[in-house]
Amino acid sequence: TADISWTGDSYIYDGETHCPTAVVSNLVGSDVCDITEITGAAKVVGDYTAEATKLSNKNYKLPTNGTQLRLFSIKPADNDNFKVTNEFTYDGESHELIFENLPDGSEAIYKNPATGDYDPTYVPSITDAGEVEVEYVVKNPNFNDVPGSRKLTINPKELGITWGNTTFFYNGKEQIPEATFTGVLTGQTVEPVVTPEPEPVEPIPDGMAKSILTGEYVPQEI
């Protein structure tokens, strides 16, 4: 009966297939006896059993006392290569956190502030400019859980501005340029508020003119 020596009983998930290796350790003289088949190879996280099932030398037989078996496991890997986008510019649309480069099978589960629990049915989002704190945990059966938090933020949209006439002639009334915003979203209205209000233009008395040298009123020459 062959004595079997095993190597390997724990692996970290890497997307590859893993299985312990084994050799016959009680060969006689110069005999050669290879273990030509081991079943039970595995790829995903879990606990498994490998079994040596075939030998290359008919002068040896497999044991039946359990040493032909090998328990092994594949452990979760760290999941730290993903990116989270949490900042946007107001566009009238609803936004939520965007996770990129997550391994297949990953899921972000958010903490529901109303219950304090992580809720697979709850997905926080905002539409208007502002921010909200979002807590989450990224889960994947082949990776360690990754808890985290981000401020989901929508920044105000920057508008362009077009000014109307900026040159006026005195008419005794307050005058101010008109402004129009550009880049306003379709269906929305944004009214400009122009400040400060202009100071009234001081009227020039009849028959007088303002000296450019002294700033004082002098009789107007005809």
LOFI-346625 format. One record per residue (C-alpha): x, z, y; residue in three letters; residue number from 1. Coordinates in steps of 0.1 Angstrom, whole numbers. Layout:
N
<kekol><X>X</X><Z>Z</Z><Y>Y</Y><residu>ALA</residu><num>NUM</num></kekol>
...
% end
This chain:
222
<kekol><X>0</X><Z>0</Z><Y>0</Y><residu>THR</residu><num>1</num></kekol>
<kekol><X>13</X><Z>-10</Z><Y>34</Y><residu>ALA</residu><num>2</num></kekol>
<kekol><X>20</X><Z>17</Z><Y>60</Y><residu>ASP</residu><num>3</num></kekol>
<kekol><X>8</X><Z>4</Z><Y>94</Y><residu>ILE</residu><num>4</num></kekol>
<kekol><X>24</X><Z>13</Z><Y>127</Y><residu>SER</residu><num>5</num></kekol>
<kekol><X>4</X><Z>6</Z><Y>158</Y><residu>TRP</residu><num>6</num></kekol>
<kekol><X>14</X><Z>0</Z><Y>194</Y><residu>THR</residu><num>7</num></kekol>
<kekol><X>-9</X><Z>2</Z><Y>224</Y><residu>GLY</residu><num>8</num></kekol>
<kekol><X>-41</X><Z>21</Z><Y>228</Y><residu>ASP</residu><num>9</num></kekol>
<kekol><X>-50</X><Z>19</Z><Y>266</Y><residu>SER</residu><num>10</num></kekol>
<kekol><X>-51</X><Z>-10</Z><Y>290</Y><residu>TYR</residu><num>11</num></kekol>
<kekol><X>-62</X><Z>-16</Z><Y>326</Y><residu>ILE</residu><num>12</num></kekol>
<kekol><X>-88</X><Z>-43</Z><Y>331</Y><residu>TYR</residu><num>13</num></kekol>
<kekol><X>-72</X><Z>-76</Z><Y>343</Y><residu>ASP</residu><num>14</num></kekol>
<kekol><X>-95</X><Z>-102</Z><Y>331</Y><residu>GLY</residu><num>15</num></kekol>
<kekol><X>-73</X><Z>-109</Z><Y>300</Y><residu>GLU</residu><num>16</num></kekol>
<kekol><X>-80</X><Z>-101</Z><Y>264</Y><residu>THR</residu><num>17</num></kekol>
<kekol><X>-62</X><Z>-71</Z><Y>250</Y><residu>HIS</residu><num>18</num></kekol>
<kekol><X>-56</X><Z>-57</Z><Y>215</Y><residu>CYS</residu><num>19</num></kekol>
<kekol><X>-31</X><Z>-33</Z><Y>200</Y><residu>PRO</residu><num>20</num></kekol>
<kekol><X>-3</X><Z>-48</Z><Y>178</Y><residu>THR</residu><num>21</num></kekol>
<kekol><X>7</X><Z>-36</Z><Y>144</Y><residu>ALA</residu><num>22</num></kekol>
<kekol><X>36</X><Z>-39</Z><Y>119</Y><residu>VAL</residu><num>23</num></kekol>
<kekol><X>41</X><Z>-29</Z><Y>83</Y><residu>VAL</residu><num>24</num></kekol>
<kekol><X>66</X><Z>0</Z><Y>83</Y><residu>SER</residu><num>25</num></kekol>
<kekol><X>74</X><Z>6</Z><Y>47</Y><residu>ASN</residu><num>26</num></kekol>
<kekol><X>89</X><Z>-27</Z><Y>35</Y><residu>LEU</residu><num>27</num></kekol>
<kekol><X>110</X><Z>-27</Z><Y>4</Y><residu>VAL</residu><num>28</num></kekol>
<kekol><X>145</X><Z>-41</Z><Y>9</Y><residu>GLY</residu><num>29</num></kekol>
<kekol><X>145</X><Z>-74</Z><Y>26</Y><residu>SER</residu><num>30</num></kekol>
<kekol><X>108</X><Z>-80</Z><Y>21</Y><residu>ASP</residu><num>31</num></kekol>
<kekol><X>89</X><Z>-96</Z><Y>49</Y><residu>VAL</residu><num>32</num></kekol>
<kekol><X>52</X><Z>-88</Z><Y>54</Y><residu>CYS</residu><num>33</num></kekol>
<kekol><X>35</X><Z>-96</Z><Y>86</Y><residu>ASP</residu><num>34</num></kekol>
<kekol><X>0</X><Z>-86</Z><Y>97</Y><residu>ILE</residu><num>35</num></kekol>
<kekol><X>-15</X><Z>-120</Z><Y>102</Y><residu>THR</residu><num>36</num></kekol>
<kekol><X>-49</X><Z>-110</Z><Y>115</Y><residu>GLU</residu><num>37</num></kekol>
<kekol><X>-61</X><Z>-82</Z><Y>137</Y><residu>ILE</residu><num>38</num></kekol>
<kekol><X>-98</X><Z>-81</Z><Y>147</Y><residu>THR</residu><num>39</num></kekol>
<kekol><X>-115</X><Z>-63</Z><Y>176</Y><residu>GLY</residu><num>40</num></kekol>
<kekol><X>-97</X><Z>-78</Z><Y>206</Y><residu>ALA</residu><num>41</num></kekol>
<kekol><X>-116</X><Z>-71</Z><Y>239</Y><residu>ALA</residu><num>42</num></kekol>
<kekol><X>-117</X><Z>-82</Z><Y>275</Y><residu>LYS</residu><num>43</num></kekol>
<kekol><X>-140</X><Z>-59</Z><Y>295</Y><residu>VAL</residu><num>44</num></kekol>
<kekol><X>-140</X><Z>-22</Z><Y>302</Y><residu>VAL</residu><num>45</num></kekol>
<kekol><X>-150</X><Z>-1</Z><Y>272</Y><residu>GLY</residu><num>46</num></kekol>
<kekol><X>-138</X><Z>17</Z><Y>240</Y><residu>ASP</residu><num>47</num></kekol>
<kekol><X>-130</X><Z>-4</Z><Y>210</Y><residu>TYR</residu><num>48</num></kekol>
<kekol><X>-116</X><Z>-4</Z><Y>174</Y><residu>THR</residu><num>49</num></kekol>
<kekol><X>-90</X><Z>-29</Z><Y>162</Y><residu>ALA</residu><num>50</num></kekol>
<kekol><X>-85</X><Z>-35</Z><Y>125</Y><residu>GLU</residu><num>51</num></kekol>
<kekol><X>-57</X><Z>-50</Z><Y>106</Y><residu>ALA</residu><num>52</num></kekol>
<kekol><X>-74</X><Z>-74</Z><Y>81</Y><residu>THR</residu><num>53</num></kekol>
<kekol><X>-48</X><Z>-97</Z><Y>66</Y><residu>LYS</residu><num>54</num></kekol>
<kekol><X>-12</X><Z>-94</Z><Y>53</Y><residu>LEU</residu><num>55</num></kekol>
<kekol><X>13</X><Z>-123</Z><Y>47</Y><residu>SER</residu><num>56</num></kekol>
<kekol><X>28</X><Z>-108</Z><Y>15</Y><residu>ASN</residu><num>57</num></kekol>
<kekol><X>7</X><Z>-105</Z><Y>-16</Y><residu>LYS</residu><num>58</num></kekol>
<kekol><X>29</X><Z>-77</Z><Y>-29</Y><residu>ASN</residu><num>59</num></kekol>
<kekol><X>14</X><Z>-54</Z><Y>-3</Y><residu>TYR</residu><num>60</num></kekol>
<kekol><X>-22</X><Z>-44</Z><Y>3</Y><residu>LYS</residu><num>61</num></kekol>
<kekol><X>-40</X><Z>-30</Z><Y>33</Y><residu>LEU</residu><num>62</num></kekol>
<kekol><X>-46</X><Z>8</Z><Y>34</Y><residu>PRO</residu><num>63</num></kekol>
<kekol><X>-81</X><Z>21</Z><Y>32</Y><residu>THR</residu><num>64</num></kekol>
<kekol><X>-74</X><Z>56</Z><Y>46</Y><residu>ASN</residu><num>65</num></kekol>
<kekol><X>-82</X><Z>46</Z><Y>82</Y><residu>GLY</residu><num>66</num></kekol>
<kekol><X>-46</X><Z>38</Z><Y>93</Y><residu>THR</residu><num>67</num></kekol>
<kekol><X>-57</X><Z>1</Z><Y>92</Y><residu>GLN</residu><num>68</num></kekol>
<kekol><X>-78</X><Z>9</Z><Y>122</Y><residu>LEU</residu><num>69</num></kekol>
<kekol><X>-68</X><Z>16</Z><Y>158</Y><residu>ARG</residu><num>70</num></kekol>
<kekol><X>-90</X><Z>30</Z><Y>186</Y><residu>LEU</residu><num>71</num></kekol>
<kekol><X>-82</X><Z>16</Z><Y>220</Y><residu>PHE</residu><num>72</num></kekol>
<kekol><X>-98</X><Z>14</Z><Y>255</Y><residu>SER</residu><num>73</num></kekol>
<kekol><X>-98</X><Z>-8</Z><Y>285</Y><residu>ILE</residu><num>74</num></kekol>
<kekol><X>-100</X><Z>12</Z><Y>317</Y><residu>LYS</residu><num>75</num></kekol>
<kekol><X>-114</X><Z>1</Z><Y>351</Y><residu>PRO</residu><num>76</num></kekol>
<kekol><X>-90</X><Z>-14</Z><Y>376</Y><residu>ALA</residu><num>77</num></kekol>
<kekol><X>-89</X><Z>-7</Z><Y>414</Y><residu>ASP</residu><num>78</num></kekol>
<kekol><X>-110</X><Z>-30</Z><Y>435</Y><residu>ASN</residu><num>79</num></kekol>
<kekol><X>-92</X><Z>-31</Z><Y>468</Y><residu>ASP</residu><num>80</num></kekol>
<kekol><X>-88</X><Z>-67</Z><Y>478</Y><residu>ASN</residu><num>81</num></kekol>
<kekol><X>-122</X><Z>-74</Z><Y>493</Y><residu>PHE</residu><num>82</num></kekol>
<kekol><X>-130</X><Z>-79</Z><Y>530</Y><residu>LYS</residu><num>83</num></kekol>
<kekol><X>-160</X><Z>-65</Z><Y>550</Y><residu>VAL</residu><num>84</num></kekol>
<kekol><X>-173</X><Z>-83</Z><Y>581</Y><residu>THR</residu><num>85</num></kekol>
<kekol><X>-193</X><Z>-58</Z><Y>602</Y><residu>ASN</residu><num>86</num></kekol>
<kekol><X>-192</X><Z>-72</Z><Y>637</Y><residu>GLU</residu><num>87</num></kekol>
<kekol><X>-213</X><Z>-100</Z><Y>651</Y><residu>PHE</residu><num>88</num></kekol>
<kekol><X>-225</X><Z>-115</Z><Y>684</Y><residu>THR</residu><num>89</num></kekol>
<kekol><X>-262</X><Z>-115</Z><Y>693</Y><residu>TYR</residu><num>90</num></kekol>
<kekol><X>-279</X><Z>-147</Z><Y>682</Y><residu>ASP</residu><num>91</num></kekol>
<kekol><X>-315</X><Z>-135</Z><Y>676</Y><residu>GLY</residu><num>92</num></kekol>
<kekol><X>-309</X><Z>-133</Z><Y>639</Y><residu>GLU</residu><num>93</num></kekol>
<kekol><X>-308</X><Z>-103</Z><Y>616</Y><residu>SER</residu><num>94</num></kekol>
<kekol><X>-273</X><Z>-93</Z><Y>604</Y><residu>HIS</residu><num>95</num></kekol>
<kekol><X>-260</X><Z>-71</Z><Y>576</Y><residu>GLU</residu><num>96</num></kekol>
<kekol><X>-225</X><Z>-63</Z><Y>563</Y><residu>LEU</residu><num>97</num></kekol>
<kekol><X>-208</X><Z>-93</Z><Y>546</Y><residu>ILE</residu><num>98</num></kekol>
<kekol><X>-185</X><Z>-87</Z><Y>517</Y><residu>PHE</residu><num>99</num></kekol>
<kekol><X>-159</X><Z>-113</Z><Y>508</Y><residu>GLU</residu><num>100</num></kekol>
<kekol><X>-135</X><Z>-117</Z><Y>479</Y><residu>ASN</residu><num>101</num></kekol>
<kekol><X>-155</X><Z>-93</Z><Y>456</Y><residu>LEU</residu><num>102</num></kekol>
<kekol><X>-149</X><Z>-98</Z><Y>419</Y><residu>PRO</residu><num>103</num></kekol>
<kekol><X>-177</X><Z>-114</Z><Y>400</Y><residu>ASP</residu><num>104</num></kekol>
<kekol><X>-204</X><Z>-88</Z><Y>390</Y><residu>GLY</residu><num>105</num></kekol>
<kekol><X>-197</X><Z>-66</Z><Y>421</Y><residu>SER</residu><num>106</num></kekol>
<kekol><X>-226</X><Z>-51</Z><Y>440</Y><residu>GLU</residu><num>107</num></kekol>
<kekol><X>-227</X><Z>-32</Z><Y>473</Y><residu>ALA</residu><num>108</num></kekol>
<kekol><X>-252</X><Z>-3</Z><Y>472</Y><residu>ILE</residu><num>109</num></kekol>
<kekol><X>-261</X><Z>13</Z><Y>505</Y><residu>TYR</residu><num>110</num></kekol>
<kekol><X>-270</X><Z>49</Z><Y>513</Y><residu>LYS</residu><num>111</num></kekol>
<kekol><X>-306</X><Z>52</Z><Y>526</Y><residu>ASN</residu><num>112</num></kekol>
<kekol><X>-306</X><Z>76</Z><Y>555</Y><residu>PRO</residu><num>113</num></kekol>
<kekol><X>-342</X><Z>83</Z><Y>549</Y><residu>ALA</residu><num>114</num></kekol>
<kekol><X>-335</X><Z>98</Z><Y>515</Y><residu>THR</residu><num>115</num></kekol>
<kekol><X>-298</X><Z>104</Z><Y>515</Y><residu>GLY</residu><num>116</num></kekol>
<kekol><X>-295</X><Z>85</Z><Y>482</Y><residu>ASP</residu><num>117</num></kekol>
<kekol><X>-277</X><Z>53</Z><Y>474</Y><residu>TYR</residu><num>118</num></kekol>
<kekol><X>-306</X><Z>29</Z><Y>470</Y><residu>ASP</residu><num>119</num></kekol>
<kekol><X>-302</X><Z>-6</Z><Y>453</Y><residu>PRO</residu><num>120</num></kekol>
<kekol><X>-333</X><Z>-18</Z><Y>472</Y><residu>THR</residu><num>121</num></kekol>
<kekol><X>-321</X><Z>-7</Z><Y>506</Y><residu>TYR</residu><num>122</num></kekol>
<kekol><X>-301</X><Z>-32</Z><Y>528</Y><residu>VAL</residu><num>123</num></kekol>
<kekol><X>-295</X><Z>-21</Z><Y>564</Y><residu>PRO</residu><num>124</num></kekol>
<kekol><X>-295</X><Z>-48</Z><Y>591</Y><residu>SER</residu><num>125</num></kekol>
<kekol><X>-299</X><Z>-51</Z><Y>628</Y><residu>ILE</residu><num>126</num></kekol>
<kekol><X>-309</X><Z>-78</Z><Y>652</Y><residu>THR</residu><num>127</num></kekol>
<kekol><X>-305</X><Z>-66</Z><Y>687</Y><residu>ASP</residu><num>128</num></kekol>
<kekol><X>-272</X><Z>-56</Z><Y>704</Y><residu>ALA</residu><num>129</num></kekol>
<kekol><X>-260</X><Z>-22</Z><Y>693</Y><residu>GLY</residu><num>130</num></kekol>
<kekol><X>-245</X><Z>-5</Z><Y>663</Y><residu>GLU</residu><num>131</num></kekol>
<kekol><X>-254</X><Z>16</Z><Y>633</Y><residu>VAL</residu><num>132</num></kekol>
<kekol><X>-233</X><Z>35</Z><Y>608</Y><residu>GLU</residu><num>133</num></kekol>
<kekol><X>-236</X><Z>21</Z><Y>573</Y><residu>VAL</residu><num>134</num></kekol>
<kekol><X>-224</X><Z>39</Z><Y>541</Y><residu>GLU</residu><num>135</num></kekol>
<kekol><X>-220</X><Z>20</Z><Y>509</Y><residu>TYR</residu><num>136</num></kekol>
<kekol><X>-203</X><Z>20</Z><Y>475</Y><residu>VAL</residu><num>137</num></kekol>
<kekol><X>-191</X><Z>-11</Z><Y>458</Y><residu>VAL</residu><num>138</num></kekol>
<kekol><X>-198</X><Z>-11</Z><Y>421</Y><residu>LYS</residu><num>139</num></kekol>
<kekol><X>-185</X><Z>-33</Z><Y>393</Y><residu>ASN</residu><num>140</num></kekol>
<kekol><X>-185</X><Z>-24</Z><Y>355</Y><residu>PRO</residu><num>141</num></kekol>
<kekol><X>-148</X><Z>-34</Z><Y>353</Y><residu>ASN</residu><num>142</num></kekol>
<kekol><X>-136</X><Z>-17</Z><Y>385</Y><residu>PHE</residu><num>143</num></kekol>
<kekol><X>-135</X><Z>17</Z><Y>399</Y><residu>ASN</residu><num>144</num></kekol>
<kekol><X>-162</X><Z>25</Z><Y>424</Y><residu>ASP</residu><num>145</num></kekol>
<kekol><X>-152</X><Z>19</Z><Y>461</Y><residu>VAL</residu><num>146</num></kekol>
<kekol><X>-170</X><Z>41</Z><Y>486</Y><residu>PRO</residu><num>147</num></kekol>
<kekol><X>-168</X><Z>32</Z><Y>523</Y><residu>GLY</residu><num>148</num></kekol>
<kekol><X>-185</X><Z>31</Z><Y>556</Y><residu>SER</residu><num>149</num></kekol>
<kekol><X>-186</X><Z>6</Z><Y>585</Y><residu>ARG</residu><num>150</num></kekol>
<kekol><X>-202</X><Z>4</Z><Y>620</Y><residu>LYS</residu><num>151</num></kekol>
<kekol><X>-226</X><Z>-25</Z><Y>617</Y><residu>LEU</residu><num>152</num></kekol>
<kekol><X>-223</X><Z>-39</Z><Y>652</Y><residu>THR</residu><num>153</num></kekol>
<kekol><X>-239</X><Z>-67</Z><Y>673</Y><residu>ILE</residu><num>154</num></kekol>
<kekol><X>-222</X><Z>-74</Z><Y>706</Y><residu>ASN</residu><num>155</num></kekol>
<kekol><X>-241</X><Z>-88</Z><Y>735</Y><residu>PRO</residu><num>156</num></kekol>
<kekol><X>-240</X><Z>-125</Z><Y>739</Y><residu>LYS</residu><num>157</num></kekol>
<kekol><X>-220</X><Z>-136</Z><Y>769</Y><residu>GLU</residu><num>158</num></kekol>
<kekol><X>-240</X><Z>-160</Z><Y>791</Y><residu>LEU</residu><num>159</num></kekol>
<kekol><X>-227</X><Z>-187</Z><Y>816</Y><residu>GLY</residu><num>160</num></kekol>
<kekol><X>-240</X><Z>-187</Z><Y>851</Y><residu>ILE</residu><num>161</num></kekol>
<kekol><X>-248</X><Z>-216</Z><Y>875</Y><residu>THR</residu><num>162</num></kekol>
<kekol><X>-251</X><Z>-209</Z><Y>912</Y><residu>TRP</residu><num>163</num></kekol>
<kekol><X>-274</X><Z>-228</Z><Y>935</Y><residu>GLY</residu><num>164</num></kekol>
<kekol><X>-268</X><Z>-234</Z><Y>972</Y><residu>ASN</residu><num>165</num></kekol>
<kekol><X>-242</X><Z>-210</Z><Y>986</Y><residu>THR</residu><num>166</num></kekol>
<kekol><X>-242</X><Z>-223</Z><Y>1022</Y><residu>THR</residu><num>167</num></kekol>
<kekol><X>-270</X><Z>-213</Z><Y>1046</Y><residu>PHE</residu><num>168</num></kekol>
<kekol><X>-279</X><Z>-217</Z><Y>1083</Y><residu>PHE</residu><num>169</num></kekol>
<kekol><X>-292</X><Z>-188</Z><Y>1102</Y><residu>TYR</residu><num>170</num></kekol>
<kekol><X>-330</X><Z>-186</Z><Y>1102</Y><residu>ASN</residu><num>171</num></kekol>
<kekol><X>-335</X><Z>-149</Z><Y>1110</Y><residu>GLY</residu><num>172</num></kekol>
<kekol><X>-343</X><Z>-141</Z><Y>1074</Y><residu>LYS</residu><num>173</num></kekol>
<kekol><X>-323</X><Z>-126</Z><Y>1045</Y><residu>GLU</residu><num>174</num></kekol>
<kekol><X>-308</X><Z>-154</Z><Y>1024</Y><residu>GLN</residu><num>175</num></kekol>
<kekol><X>-290</X><Z>-152</Z><Y>991</Y><residu>ILE</residu><num>176</num></kekol>
<kekol><X>-279</X><Z>-178</Z><Y>965</Y><residu>PRO</residu><num>177</num></kekol>
<kekol><X>-300</X><Z>-184</Z><Y>934</Y><residu>GLU</residu><num>178</num></kekol>
<kekol><X>-284</X><Z>-180</Z><Y>900</Y><residu>ALA</residu><num>179</num></kekol>
<kekol><X>-294</X><Z>-195</Z><Y>866</Y><residu>THR</residu><num>180</num></kekol>
<kekol><X>-280</X><Z>-184</Z><Y>833</Y><residu>PHE</residu><num>181</num></kekol>
<kekol><X>-268</X><Z>-209</Z><Y>807</Y><residu>THR</residu><num>182</num></kekol>
<kekol><X>-266</X><Z>-202</Z><Y>769</Y><residu>GLY</residu><num>183</num></kekol>
<kekol><X>-299</X><Z>-183</Z><Y>767</Y><residu>VAL</residu><num>184</num></kekol>
<kekol><X>-315</X><Z>-186</Z><Y>733</Y><residu>LEU</residu><num>185</num></kekol>
<kekol><X>-344</X><Z>-209</Z><Y>729</Y><residu>THR</residu><num>186</num></kekol>
<kekol><X>-377</X><Z>-191</Z><Y>736</Y><residu>GLY</residu><num>187</num></kekol>
<kekol><X>-361</X><Z>-162</Z><Y>755</Y><residu>GLN</residu><num>188</num></kekol>
<kekol><X>-360</X><Z>-156</Z><Y>792</Y><residu>THR</residu><num>189</num></kekol>
<kekol><X>-333</X><Z>-138</Z><Y>811</Y><residu>VAL</residu><num>190</num></kekol>
<kekol><X>-338</X><Z>-133</Z><Y>848</Y><residu>GLU</residu><num>191</num></kekol>
<kekol><X>-306</X><Z>-128</Z><Y>869</Y><residu>PRO</residu><num>192</num></kekol>
<kekol><X>-303</X><Z>-99</Z><Y>893</Y><residu>VAL</residu><num>193</num></kekol>
<kekol><X>-281</X><Z>-108</Z><Y>922</Y><residu>VAL</residu><num>194</num></kekol>
<kekol><X>-265</X><Z>-78</Z><Y>939</Y><residu>THR</residu><num>195</num></kekol>
<kekol><X>-256</X><Z>-66</Z><Y>964</Y><residu>PRO</residu><num>196</num></kekol>
<kekol><X>-282</X><Z>-79</Z><Y>988</Y><residu>GLU</residu><num>197</num></kekol>
<kekol><X>-267</X><Z>-96</Z><Y>1019</Y><residu>PRO</residu><num>198</num></kekol>
<kekol><X>-266</X><Z>-79</Z><Y>1052</Y><residu>GLU</residu><num>199</num></kekol>
<kekol><X>-289</X><Z>-95</Z><Y>1078</Y><residu>PRO</residu><num>200</num></kekol>
<kekol><X>-272</X><Z>-119</Z><Y>1101</Y><residu>VAL</residu><num>201</num></kekol>
<kekol><X>-272</X><Z>-105</Z><Y>1137</Y><residu>GLU</residu><num>202</num></kekol>
<kekol><X>-291</X><Z>-128</Z><Y>1160</Y><residu>PRO</residu><num>203</num></kekol>
<kekol><X>-272</X><Z>-142</Z><Y>1189</Y><residu>ILE</residu><num>204</num></kekol>
<kekol><X>-289</X><Z>-136</Z><Y>1222</Y><residu>PRO</residu><num>205</num></kekol>
<kekol><X>-302</X><Z>-166</Z><Y>1241</Y><residu>ASP</residu><num>206</num></kekol>
<kekol><X>-276</X><Z>-181</Z><Y>1264</Y><residu>GLY</residu><num>207</num></kekol>
<kekol><X>-248</X><Z>-162</Z><Y>1248</Y><residu>MET</residu><num>208</num></kekol>
<kekol><X>-220</X><Z>-172</Z><Y>1224</Y><residu>ALA</residu><num>209</num></kekol>
<kekol><X>-197</X><Z>-150</Z><Y>1202</Y><residu>LYS</residu><num>210</num></kekol>
<kekol><X>-161</X><Z>-151</Z><Y>1212</Y><residu>SER</residu><num>211</num></kekol>
<kekol><X>-138</X><Z>-160</Z><Y>1183</Y><residu>ILE</residu><num>212</num></kekol>
<kekol><X>-111</X><Z>-140</Z><Y>1201</Y><residu>LEU</residu><num>213</num></kekol>
<kekol><X>-128</X><Z>-107</Z><Y>1208</Y><residu>THR</residu><num>214</num></kekol>
<kekol><X>-160</X><Z>-109</Z><Y>1187</Y><residu>GLY</residu><num>215</num></kekol>
<kekol><X>-180</X><Z>-100</Z><Y>1217</Y><residu>GLU</residu><num>216</num></kekol>
<kekol><X>-209</X><Z>-120</Z><Y>1232</Y><residu>TYR</residu><num>217</num></kekol>
<kekol><X>-201</X><Z>-140</Z><Y>1263</Y><residu>VAL</residu><num>218</num></kekol>
<kekol><X>-222</X><Z>-163</Z><Y>1285</Y><residu>PRO</residu><num>219</num></kekol>
<kekol><X>-225</X><Z>-197</Z><Y>1268</Y><residu>GLN</residu><num>220</num></kekol>
<kekol><X>-209</X><Z>-224</Z><Y>1288</Y><residu>GLU</residu><num>221</num></kekol>
<kekol><X>-230</X><Z>-255</Z><Y>1294</Y><residu>ILE</residu><num>222</num></kekol>
% end
